Amino acid sequence: MIDRTTLSTSDGVTLEARWDSVPDATAGVVFCHPHPQQDGTMMAPLMVAVTSRLNEHGLSVLRFNFRGTAKSGGSHEGGAGEMLDIDAAVGEVRREGLPIGMAGWSFGAAMAMRWLTARQEKIPFAGIAPPAQLLPDKPPPGPVRLILGRREQVIEPDQLLEYAVGHSIDLVLTSGDHFFHGRGKKIGDLVAQALTTP
């Protein structure tokens, strides 16, 4: 079931959002999109493909557009305001009474990791190709998986590998570049595995 909705942040910004729900979902996943100043939105092809695959794994997914993106209010803030956007999304999932997972792609993955560390939340997380320079100095307290394409061409893959090794983070190298064209099901499987494995 698809439900287009809005989220309200603590600083008064209204965000465009969308639930892709499944009956008897085992969890609700907050899924954060790539950089809005590089055409990233919740409707980017990989966001759509991974969401569909997560639904097939029995997970409901909440996507939203960060402030200043598409029909969301406010303006891009590069980090601080985006933390409040994630606050609103997590609050929405919690109101549904579902266990929470979190995922993100690129900028969205970095913002999600920064949120998890800042809030000290032990929510399971899967990050698709986050730029290492935006990641928190200390990783979140909960389980983390990072996913990186062997042909990554947008972020610096060596920096992400170094970050993962330095913090003993599970990093999965898989076929594809930053956009994982035609690989949405595989990436969705890797994300679902990270969010559902005890």
HURA-V537070 format. One line per field, one symbol per residue. phi: phi as a letter, one per 40 degrees, with the letter a starting at -180 (. if undefined). A space follows every 10 residues. Layout:
# HURA-V537070
phi->???
This chain:
# HURA-V537070
phi->.bbcabbbcc bgccbcaacb bbcfdcabbc bbccdccbgc acbddcdccc ddccdccgbc bbbacddgbf cccgbdbgic ccccccdccc dcccccgcdb bbaabfdccc cccccccccf cccdbbbcfc cccccccbcc cccbbbbbcc bdbbcccccc ccccccbfcc bbcachbccf dgbdcccccc cddccbcc
